[in-house]
């Protein structure tokens, strides 16, 4: 299994290297240097990498090279038998999230005759981004922004692609350029704040505090401008994301009450936001546990993909004797985490709940053994397993949550996928 994982990881890294070389080659081609020695050297390196890839990856990245001729205006489109409804075929592929199929349709002359070039570049950027090739996506989003400079969505997505490709310095430069504009759009303001927020997580604590305070100033301006927009021009996901990021900044600054107010403001815009419900629940756990559990319950009711509502509801159910509910919530939480300590804790709760429901339940022994195997440093799990094997009653087994609310919030912040990424 490890060999398979290593092979997949190696091919993914190789394909990213080929992506970059393909982009480098097209920069040279657009500068009329496609026949230079430098371009030939790039091609040689491309061939060396290409030969290590699977046929599927080879085909995908060969097509990227063809797509990039769009940037120079000399792309050769496919001329096949015309589709009766090319737009409908594209919409079907898009709705099915068939990104490779969507890209293939975007290479067809019949479809391209029906959509503007900037829209085609936008769709290409979205497809390549969804396939994990963020540097390629950036090239197409930048091209779309050049073709339609008044469309803020394209510049917004280009900035997002910069962040996703790990080019934070360039992203910061663009974000600061936005903040220097006389009248930046609300959407660009939000994205600049998003970039600054992510950058703050990679600097030391002292400098980070200054950046978080700057993000708060930017967000206050963005939210004020957002509130002045006509209702039909506002994107609730942007507004909610802005308030959630504001709350997370307050969390970093040690200001839980201000954070809670920001999450409440987000919920006033969208009462079903599972990000805001989870964040407010986590920040409330130590001061108003009942309110926190109500927020988690609301998040679970809407089927949130987030871990923490299920985990804390499972623990609460076990403590209050709702054993079947504990098992259900814990199993839902297990499906949402690969972290060993968390999984061990959840297995332990399922084992204890099962034992209390059916004393002598043999599967509980196996669960506790699995829990100990993935978290061998837990004295409590080892003691519970020993007591169970000694035939002691389930009522005497120890119950604890190994993740404090503060640790859970740190994890939530680390994993937070801002609505600002998805609102375009």
Buried (B, 14 or more C-beta within 10 A) or exposed (E): EEEEEEEEEEBEEBBBBBBBBBBBBBBBBBEEEBEEEEBEEBBEBBEEBBEBBEEEBBEBBEBBBBBBBBBEEEBEBBEEEEBEEBEEBBEBBBEEEBBBBBBBBBBBEBBBEEBEBBBBBBBBBBBBBEBBBBBBBBBBBBBBBBBBEEBBBBBBBBBBBBBBBEBBEBBBEBBEEBBEEEEBBBBBBBBBBBBBBBBBEEEEEEEBBEBBEBBBEBBEBBBEBBEEEEEEEBBBBBBBBBBBBBBBBBBBBEBBEBBBBBBEBBBEBBEEBBBBBBBBBBBBBEEBBEBBBBBBBBBBEEEBEBBBBBBBBBBBBBEEEBBEBBBBBBBBBBEBBEBBBBBBBBBBBBBBBBBBBEEEBEEBBEBBBBBBEBBEEBEBBBEBBEBBEEEEEBEEBEBEBBBEBBEBBBBBBEEBEBBBBEBB
